Amino acid sequence: MENLYWTIEGEAAPIIATAIHAGHRISDILVENLALDEATRLREEDPFTDRFIRPAPARVTATHSRFEVDLNRPRSQALYRTPDDAWGLTVWKQPPTQEMIDHSLEIYDAFYATMRRYFDEIVSKFGDFVVLDIHSYNHHRKGPTAPFDDPAENPDINIGTDTNPAVDRWRDLIDASIDAMHRFDYFGRHLDVRENVKFGGGYFAEWIHRNYAPHACVLSIEFKKFFMDEWTGSADDAQIEKLTEMIAQLLPVLEDERKRVPDVR
């Protein structure tokens, strides 16, 4: 399934991967009012996360920028209106008009309506399901020549699980996922993979859990942007391919663990 703003690919499956911040496009209705240059916008988006999810049997990818509509925030915050909404950035030359706001909210509402139908079908076919909610985060915000942020507080991969009210039911799957990613041979080293250090999960994960727990487990996976240059936007293709391989190796672990999740009492 495809429209202008997102794609749904693959067959219905109990393991779904999403990249809802991967998009970079901006619609004509917004672009002339945009105050951000393209490089700044790209720095706050999650480029290349759509590549990470390619091995998954079912995939949801946003094609338009989070600056057009942020699908990982509550509806009232889906369009950034002030610098406080957007890491201190001045997003617009003039405040968004009601037409602009309505445009973004129409996309938002359509996306969540589509996701409701989609996950309803997944539950009816498979019962329990797992979502890999893939994102990336900056760790070099102070400037291209400044030091990187402290790795003690910025793991290579942060697994967000705070939005899951049935986290105990899914604990073995969560722990097995963290272990599998940590044990993966990443060019001769092991990645630092930790839970709820930097992020606990966003609104999309919260919405899925609110509507489908205890049958849903969202792993909100935030990759630190060590696989790219935050300031130029250039990718290290070898690292991206290696991380994609890691996701491919994680999938059978998830499927095995999903089958062992305790029955709902």
Number of C-alpha atoms within 10 A of each C-alpha: 8 11 9 11 21 19 15 18 16 13 11 17 17 21 23 24 25 25 25 27 28 25 24 18 16 18 15 8 13 18 13 11 16 20 14 16 9 10 13 15 17 21 17 18 22 24 23 20 25 23 15 22 25 18 17 22 17 19 23 22 23 25 21 20 24 26 26 27 25 24 25 19 18 15 15 8 14 21 25 21 17 15 12 10 14 14 9 9 15 17 22 19 11 11 12 18 11 9 11 17 17 13 17 22 21 12 19 23 13 12 15 15 11 13 15 16 10 13 19 14 14 18 16 9 13 13 13 21 24 20 21 23 25 23 26 24 21 20 19 19 13 10 10 12 8 9 11 14 13 10 11 9 10 21 20 22 24 27 27 24 25 19 22 25 16 16 19 12 17 23 15 16 24 22 13 15 20 20 14 19 21 19 15 19 13 15 10 7 10 13 16 16 22 19 20 14 15 17 17 20 24 18 15 20 25 22 18 21 20 14 13 19 18 19 20 25 29 29 27 26 23 25 22 20 19 17 20 17 15 23 16 12 14 11 16 12 12 11 15 18 14 17 21 20 17 20 21 17 15 20 20 12 14 22 15 11 18 19 12 12 15 11 10 8 3
